[in-house]
Amino acid sequence: MPSPHLRSPLSRRGLLLASAGAAAALGLAALPARAAHEHRPFGRYGSPAARRTPGTLYVDPHGRGDFTTVQAAVHAADGTGRTLVLAPGVYRETVSVDATRTQMTWIGAADDPRAVVIVYDNAAGTPKPGGGTHGTSGSATTTIRADGFTAHRITFANDWLRADHPGVTGTQAVALKVMGDRSAFHHCRFLGHQDTLYADTTALTVFARQYFSHCYAEGDVDFVFGRATAVFEHCHFRTLNRTDLSGAPYGFVFAPSTAAANPRGYLATRCRITSEAPDAYYKLARPWVPSSDPTARPSLVVRDTWLGSGIDAVAPYANMSNAFPWQEQRFAEYRNLGPGARVTVPGNRPRLTDEQAESATRAAYLGDWRPWKQTC
């Protein structure tokens, strides 16, 4: 049986849900049984026989495109500005885009991002063939190092489950690690449990800008984390239930690790946070000060966002290490709504002033880059 806390378009082995019964078991509506893309897998994006531009590569796991795997298409997409069109299906593989393949665009050839799924099941504690374990970064299903990356309507997932590996202590399992500057994700989904979405940079001195619009991310422990300058706009964050714990807290939504020299870290604006866990079992955030950067000063602003009852309104923040109290970091909120946004204890949730809020906008965070104007 699927784990009761895996609410995603994947079964526990990563199969795309095609039946109403399987979808209902995970609390989702099923995709149409005979969608139009079964006959026209690339939809309005043409086909390998009649491609729109020489820079477009078509990927289809059933062999109707130029490549059957995303990684093979990435290897073939040398140079800059290449576009990959992904036909609906499940791509069970790990994918890595190196720093030389800049300005790449991936397009899911379906209106629903659940139809195009890139998934694998490595965790930090998973043994590597040559010895050792993968570690957190190495567990990522998809890793993006190049600047200028854009994705539309794709699900990035890691379906590794704690219940299947009771002896593994490294339970971090990343769905996507993105490090490039000017990286944008529109109408995408990020599915996992611990450390689902790693919004990071290539180096401590690099302030990579990233933008997530109308996206969905789910998890339990620190499932949005890293040191990027990242804007999440109109996104939905879902905190999962856990059967391996008996009490609160179950976990944390955000765990930024912003470099001290970076004036801006994570900004969540006009988003919503819901939960399938018991009320008040989740913290909104905790600061991550990694051993590789002990001077980090994590930064997070959550504004104009609806916080559901899963967030602990009495103590919405916690420490990851007592050596770095959350009160000494750069956490703030502004005009949030919902039961998880109530101020119940004075001083337990820092607030921006109206003047400070004028600088907490997507334009201020992203500078001369305007990814919200991208269409597909």
N, C-alpha and C positions, 0 to 999 in steps of 0.2 A: 504493500500500500504506500502511496505517496506520503511523505512526511506532512503532518497537519499544519506545519508552519511554512511550507513552501507554496506560497500563493503566487504562481507565475504561470506563463503559458507553456511550461515545460513539465513533463512527468519527471520523476526522480532520476530517469536516465536520459533526459534531454529530448524526448520525442515531442514534436509539435502537436498540440491538441487539435484533433480534427473532429472528434465526436462530442456531442452535447453532453453525454454522460461523463466523460473524462474531464471536460471543462467544468461541469457543475461540481465535481469532487474537489476541485481547487478553487471554487468560488468565482469562476470567470465565465463570461459568455463565450461559446465556441465560435470559431471562424466558420464561415459558410462551408457546407460539406462539399459543394462543387463550385468553388469560386471561379471567376472569369480567368484568373491567372493560371488555372490548370491547363487551359488551352492556349493562352497568350501569356507566357511567363514573364515577359518584360513589359507588358502593357503599353502605355504611351511612349515608352522609351525606345521603341524600335526593336531590332533584333540583330544578331551578329551578321546576318545576310544583308541588312539594310541599316547599318549604324549611322547615327546622325553626324558624328565627327570622328576623325581618325584617332582622337585621344580617348575614346570610350572603349572599355572592355566589359564584356558581359560574363557574369558568373551564374551558373545554374548547377545545383548538385545532381540533377538528373541528366546532365550531358547535353542540354540544348543551348549552351552558350559557348564562349571561347574557353572557359575553364570550369572545372567542377569544384574547386576550392578557392577561398578568398586569398589564402597565402600565395597560391600559384599566380593569381592575377596581380597581386602586389609585386611579386618578383618581376613580372613582365612589364609593370608600369614604371619603367625607368624614366628619369627626367622629372619635370615638374608639370603640374596642372592636369594630371590624368584623372579620369572619372571611371569608377567601377559601378556598374548597375547590377544589383544582386537580386536574382529571381527569388520568389518565395520558396522557403524550405529551411531545413535545419542544417547548419554548417558546423559539424562537430570537429573542431580543430582549434589550435592556438594560432594567433595571427600577430605578426610584428611588422610595423612600418618604421624603417630606419630614418635617420635625420635627413638623408639625401632626397627622399621622395616628398618634396614639399608641394603645397597647394593641391593636395589630393582630395577628391570628393567621392564619398560612397553614398549611393542612393538605393534605398529599398524599393523595389518595383511593385509596391502594393500600397494601398491607402492606409492599411493598418500595420503598425510596426511589429505586431505579434506574428506577422506572416514571415518575417525574415529574422532568423535567430542564429547568432554566432555564440556557441557555447562549448565549454570544456569543464573538467572537474579536477583541476589541480588545487592543492592547498599549500600553505607555507610548509607544513610538515610532510608533504608528499615526497617520498624518495625519488631522486633523479636517477636515471639509468647509469650514469657514471659515478655515482656516489654522492652522498650529502642529500640535502633537501632543497626544495625550490626557494624557500623564503617568501616573504610577502610579495615583493615585486615579481619574482619568478612565477608566482601562482597565477598571474593575470591571464585570462583568456585572450584578451586583445591588448596590445601595447602600442601606443602611438608616440613616436619621438619627433616626428617631423612637424615643422611649422605650417600653418595655413590649412590644417585638416578640417574637413566638414563632413558631417554625416546627417542623413535624413531618413527617418522612419525605419530604424534598425533596432533590434533587441540585442544587447550585449549581456551575456549571462555566465555565471559560474554555478553549476548545480552540485558542487561538492557538499555533502551532508555530514554533520557531526555524528549522527546516529549510525551511519555506515562505517565509521572509523573511530570507535571508542578509545583506541589506544593512541591516537594522534593528538599531540598537544598544540601544534601549530595550526590553529583552525582558521587563520586568515585565508580568504579565498576570493581574490579580486576578479571582477568581471571585466573592468576596463581600467587600464592605467594610461592616462594621457598626460604628456609632458610638454607638448609643443605650444608655442605662442600662436595666438589667433586661431584657436581650435574651437569649432562650433558644433553643437549637437541640437538638432531640431526634431521634435516629436520622436525622440528615442526613448528606450527603456533600458534600465540597468538592474539586473536581478542577481541576488546573492544573499548572503547572510552577514558574515563579518568582513568588513573592508570591501564592500561592493564596488564603489566608485572612487578611484584614486586620482584626484585632480591635483597634479603635481607639476614640477619643473625639472629640467635636465640638470640643474646645478643650483647651489645655494644662492649664487649671485644673479641668477636669471629669474626675472619676474614675468613668467608666462601668463598671458591673458586667455581666459577660456569663458565660453558662453553656452549656457544650457537653457533652451527655450521649449516650453510645453513638453517637458520630459517627465518620466516617472522613474523613481529609484526606491528600492526596498531593501531591507536588511534588519540586522539587530545590533551589532556592535560596531560603532564608528563607521557606519556604512557610507558616509561621504567624508573623505579625509585627504590631507595633503597640504602643500604649500603654494599652490597656484593662486593667482588673482582671478577668482572665478565668480561669475554672476549666474545665479539661478533665477529665472523669471518665468512665472506661470508654471512652476513645476509642482509635482505631487510627490511627497515623501511618505512612504508607508512603513511603519514599524511592525515587525512580525512577532507573532506569538512564539514562545519557546517551551518545549516539553522537557528540556533538560535542566530547567531551573525551577525552584519552588518559591522564590520570592523576588522582590524588586531590589535593585533595578535590573531589568532585562538587558538594557543596553543604552546606546547613545546614537543620535542622528548624525551630528557633525563632530569632527575631530580635526580642526585646522592645525597646521604646523607652520604658519607664516613666518618668514624670515624677519628679524627685527628691523632690517633696513627697508623692508617693503611697507609702504604706508597703507596698503589695502590687501585684504585677504579674501574671505568669502562674503558674498552678499546674496541673501535670499530675499527676493522681493515679489510680492503678489503671488505667493505660493500657498500651499496647504499641506498640513501634516496630519495624517490619520493613523489609526492603529487598530490591529486586531488583538492586541494584548490587553490585559486588565488595565483599568484606569490608573494613571500616575506611575506606571512601571517603566517609563522611559525618561531619560534626561534629554534636553534639547542639545546639549553639547558638553564636551570636555576638551581641554587644551592638550595637544600632543607636542611635547618638546622632545624630539628624538635625540638619541645619543650622538648622531652625526651633526647636530646643530643645537648645542645646549643653550645658545643665546636666543633661540626662536621666541617670538612673542605672538602666539596665535591670535588671529583676527577674524571675527565673525559679526556680521550685522544681519539681523532678521527683522524685516520691516513689512508692514501692510500684509501680513501673512496670518492665515487661520491656523491655530494650534489646537488640535483635538484633545480629548480627555486623556489620551495615552501619555501626554507630557506631564511630568510632575510640576505643578504650578508652585508648590511650596519650595522645592529645591530643584530648579530647572537645569542647574549646572553642577558639575562635579569635577574633582581633580583626577587626572590620570596618574600623577605623582605628587605626593605632598610637598616635594621640593619646588613645584611650580604651581602655586594656587591659582585657580581660575580667576579669582578677584584681581590678580596682577596682570592678567592678559587683556586683550582688546575685544571684549564681548559687549554687545549692545543690542537693544531692541527699539522698535519705533512703531507705534500704532498697530500692534498686533491684536487679533481678535480670537475668540473661542475660549473654551474652558481651560485649556492649557496655557493661556496667556494672562490669566488673572494674577494680579499682584496680591499675594497673601501674606508675605513677610517683607517689611520694608528693607530695601537694600539687596534683596536676593536676585534682582534682575536689572542691570544698568540700563538706563534710557538715554537715547539721543535727544538733544534739544532740537527745536525746530530749525535752528540755524545749522546745527551739525547735520541734520537730515538732508539739507540741501546739497551736501557733498557725498551723500550715500546713495548714488544713483548709478545706473548702468553706464551712462556717459562718462561720469567721473572715474569709474573703475577701469573702463576699457579705452579711454582716450580717443585717438583719431580712428579707431576701428569701429565699424558699425555693422556687426553681424546680424542684427535684427532686421536688416533690410534684405537679407538673402532670401530668395524664394526658390522653390523647386516644384 
